[in-house]
Amino acid sequence: MRLWILLLLLLRQSHLGNAPWTEGLQAEGAISVSLPAPSNVSISSINMEHTLSFLPGADSPDSSRFEVQVVRVSKRSWTAVAACSALKAGQTCNLTQVFKKPLEQYRARVRAFTAGQTSSWTVSAAFQPLSDTVLGPPDVVVSGCGNCLLLQVRPPSSVGMLPTDLYMDLVLNVKRTRDGAQFILTRPYKEEMEISYLQRGVEYCVTVTVKTLFNDNSVPSDAHCAFTSPPPSHSLSVVYGLLGAFCALLLLLIGSITCNGQLSVRLLRRRLPTSLTRTSSDPSS
């Protein structure tokens, strides 16, 4: 009989431990469950940095504090988050270091408490770090290489950022500044790559979006612009123009001098026979 009672107790304890997203009734002694429960319990994530937020229940007293517990669905056992054991209204709970397995599913729950009262638990929706996080914009540097652009792509600096070996593709939106013509390329992830067959001396702007095998929630980078090769300098064009004008004036001057010289010689030749005739007809000669 004692063995059967022991087995029943073990089964009952196991059943309570395997129902983590119920309210989890606990024997709290003299503490009564009478505070309003928190609402809007949700987990948001950017670049694998996970944050739990919530709203206090309606008419919650100012003295209320809030505690957070999490559960890994495969383990089904709630664990208190030490750093979030006495939150004030409006504070959030950072779960980045708690959700350590990116492919596991987690839940979180929050309840309010005071010195002599507590609320029921409010449970979040299931959350998987790798598929539910939002991938922020990567850091991008663009430079020209003649008739191409060189791209350097780095993941954003982040405490919980994904390792780059989980990155699969980069989606490149390339836009020509002059007329707005654009095209899209999808390339395997590399930290350095080249976009070829572009026009020389033309400015292009590139926007980069990261994709992974498990996640399409991505924010594109800002547009980064560069010329494929240095464009013609405006000041240099002015210098060339002035130099051309000076050369033209110089040629005109030389031509004018040459023409005047030739005209003087012709006039001299025309007057020379007349002078010689007058000299030969002089009786004193």
C-alpha positions in Angstrom: 0.0 0.0 0.0 2.8 2.4 0.9 4.4 1.7 -2.5 1.2 2.5 -4.4 0.9 5.8 -2.4 4.5 6.7 -3.2 3.9 6.0 -6.9 0.8 8.1 -7.0 2.6 11.0 -5.4 5.5 10.7 -7.9 3.0 10.6 -10.8 1.2 13.6 -9.5 4.4 15.6 -9.1 5.5 14.6 -12.6 2.2 15.7 -14.0 2.4 19.1 -12.4 6.0 19.5 -13.6 5.0 18.6 -17.2 2.3 21.4 -17.5 4.5 24.5 -17.5 2.2 26.8 -19.4 -0.6 26.4 -16.9 -0.7 28.9 -14.1 1.5 26.6 -12.0 -0.5 26.7 -8.7 1.9 26.8 -5.8 1.3 26.6 -2.1 2.2 30.2 -0.9 1.1 29.9 2.7 -0.5 33.1 3.8 0.1 34.9 0.4 -3.2 35.3 -1.5 -3.7 35.4 -5.3 -5.6 38.7 -5.6 -3.5 41.1 -7.6 -4.4 41.7 -11.3 -2.3 39.6 -13.6 0.1 41.3 -16.1 -0.9 41.5 -19.7 0.8 41.7 -23.1 3.6 39.5 -22.2 5.8 39.2 -25.3 9.3 38.4 -26.4 11.0 40.5 -29.1 14.4 39.9 -30.5 16.9 41.8 -32.8 20.2 40.2 -33.8 19.7 37.4 -31.2 19.3 39.9 -28.3 16.0 38.8 -26.7 13.8 41.1 -24.5 10.7 40.3 -22.6 8.2 43.1 -22.0 4.8 43.3 -20.3 2.1 45.6 -19.0 1.0 45.7 -15.4 -2.6 44.6 -14.8 -5.3 47.2 -14.5 -5.3 48.9 -11.1 -2.1 47.3 -10.0 -0.8 49.1 -6.9 2.4 51.2 -7.3 4.2 48.9 -4.8 3.8 45.9 -7.2 6.9 44.1 -8.3 7.1 41.5 -11.1 9.0 38.3 -11.4 9.9 36.3 -14.6 10.3 32.6 -15.2 11.2 30.7 -18.4 10.9 27.2 -19.6 12.5 25.2 -22.4 9.6 23.3 -24.0 11.6 20.1 -24.3 12.5 20.2 -20.6 9.1 21.5 -19.4 10.4 22.8 -16.1 10.1 26.5 -15.1 13.2 28.4 -14.0 13.4 31.8 -12.3 15.4 34.5 -14.0 17.5 35.9 -11.2 18.0 39.3 -12.9 14.3 39.7 -13.3 13.0 38.7 -9.9 11.7 42.2 -8.8 11.0 44.3 -11.8 9.1 47.6 -11.6 6.3 48.5 -14.0 7.7 49.6 -17.3 11.0 47.6 -17.0 11.9 44.8 -19.4 13.8 41.6 -18.9 16.9 40.7 -21.0 16.7 37.0 -21.9 19.7 36.9 -24.2 21.9 34.8 -21.9 18.9 32.6 -20.8 17.9 31.4 -24.3 21.2 29.8 -25.1 20.0 27.2 -27.6 19.0 28.9 -30.8 16.9 26.0 -32.2 15.0 25.3 -29.0 11.5 26.6 -28.2 11.0 28.7 -25.0 8.2 30.3 -23.1 8.3 33.0 -20.4 5.7 33.9 -17.8 5.3 37.0 -15.5 3.4 37.6 -12.3 3.0 40.5 -9.9 3.6 40.4 -6.2 3.6 42.5 -3.1 4.5 41.7 0.5 1.3 39.9 1.1 -0.3 39.3 -2.3 0.4 37.8 -5.7 -1.2 37.5 -9.1 -1.7 34.6 -11.4 1.0 33.9 -14.1 0.6 35.3 -17.6 2.4 33.2 -20.2 4.0 34.3 -23.4 3.7 32.7 -26.8 6.3 30.1 -27.8 9.6 31.6 -29.0 12.4 30.1 -31.0 15.5 32.4 -31.0 16.9 31.5 -34.5 13.6 31.8 -36.4 11.9 34.6 -34.4 14.8 37.1 -34.2 15.0 40.0 -36.6 18.3 40.2 -38.4 19.4 43.9 -38.3 21.2 45.7 -41.2 24.8 44.6 -41.8 27.7 47.0 -41.8 28.6 47.7 -45.5 31.6 49.5 -47.1 31.5 50.2 -50.9 34.4 51.3 -53.1 35.1 51.5 -56.9 37.4 49.3 -58.9 37.2 50.6 -62.5 34.1 49.0 -64.0 33.0 47.3 -60.8 32.3 47.9 -57.1 34.0 46.2 -54.2 31.8 45.3 -51.2 32.9 44.6 -47.6 30.1 43.2 -45.5 30.2 42.6 -41.7 27.5 41.5 -39.3 26.4 44.2 -36.9 28.2 44.1 -33.5 25.8 42.5 -31.0 26.0 40.6 -27.8 23.9 37.7 -29.0 24.6 37.9 -32.7 24.5 34.8 -34.9 27.7 33.2 -36.0 28.4 34.1 -39.6 28.4 30.4 -40.7 24.6 30.5 -40.3 24.4 33.2 -42.9 23.3 31.8 -46.2 22.8 34.6 -48.8 23.2 38.3 -49.4 20.6 40.1 -51.4 22.1 43.1 -53.2 20.0 45.9 -54.6 22.2 47.9 -57.0 20.9 51.3 -58.2 22.5 53.7 -60.7 22.2 57.2 -59.2 22.1 59.0 -62.6 18.8 57.6 -63.8 17.5 55.3 -61.1 18.0 52.1 -63.1 18.5 49.1 -60.7 18.9 45.4 -60.5 19.0 42.7 -57.8 21.7 40.1 -57.2 21.6 37.2 -54.7 25.1 36.0 -53.7 26.3 33.4 -51.2 27.5 35.1 -48.0 31.1 36.4 -48.2 32.6 39.3 -46.2 34.2 40.6 -49.5 32.7 40.5 -53.0 32.7 42.2 -56.3 29.9 43.5 -58.5 31.2 43.5 -62.1 30.2 44.8 -65.5 29.3 48.3 -64.4 29.8 51.6 -66.3 33.1 53.5 -65.6 32.9 56.8 -63.8 29.3 56.3 -62.7 27.9 56.4 -59.2 25.9 53.4 -57.9 24.2 52.8 -54.6 24.0 49.4 -53.0 21.6 48.1 -50.3 22.4 44.7 -48.6 20.0 42.3 -46.9 21.1 39.1 -45.0 19.2 35.8 -45.3 19.7 32.6 -43.3 18.3 29.1 -43.8 15.9 29.5 -40.8 15.0 33.2 -41.0 13.7 35.8 -43.5 13.0 38.5 -40.9 15.7 40.9 -42.1 16.2 44.6 -42.1 18.2 45.9 -45.2 21.2 48.2 -44.8 21.2 51.9 -45.7 22.1 52.6 -49.3 25.9 53.0 -49.6 27.1 54.8 -52.7 30.4 55.0 -54.7 31.7 55.8 -58.1 33.1 52.8 -60.1 36.1 55.0 -61.0 36.9 58.6 -60.2 34.5 60.9 -62.2 36.0 63.7 -64.3 36.9 66.6 -62.1 35.0 69.9 -62.8 38.1 72.0 -62.0 40.2 69.9 -64.3 37.7 70.4 -67.1 37.9 74.2 -66.6 41.7 74.0 -66.8 41.5 72.0 -70.0 39.0 74.5 -71.5 41.2 77.5 -70.7 44.3 75.7 -72.0 42.4 75.0 -75.3 41.3 78.6 -75.6 44.8 79.8 -75.1 46.2 77.4 -77.7 43.5 78.6 -80.2 44.4 82.3 -79.6 48.1 81.4 -79.9 47.5 79.7 -83.3 45.4 82.7 -84.5 48.2 85.1 -83.5 50.9 83.0 -85.2 48.7 82.7 -88.3 48.1 86.5 -88.3 51.8 87.2 -88.0 52.6 84.7 -90.8 50.0 86.3 -93.1 51.2 89.8 -92.4 54.7 88.8 -93.2 53.8 87.2 -96.5 51.8 90.3 -97.5 54.8 92.6 -96.7 57.1 90.5 -98.9 54.6 90.6 -101.8 54.3 94.4 -101.6 58.1 94.7 -101.5 58.5 92.6 -104.6 55.9 94.7 -106.4 57.6 98.0 -105.5 61.2 96.8 -106.3 61.0 96.9 -110.1 59.7 100.4 -110.1 62.6 101.6 -108.0 65.1 99.9 -110.2 63.6 101.5 -113.3 63.8 104.9 -111.8 67.5 104.3 -110.9 68.4 103.1 -114.4 66.8 106.2 -116.1 68.7 108.7 -113.9 71.2 110.7 -116.3 73.8 111.0 -113.6 74.3 107.3 -113.6 
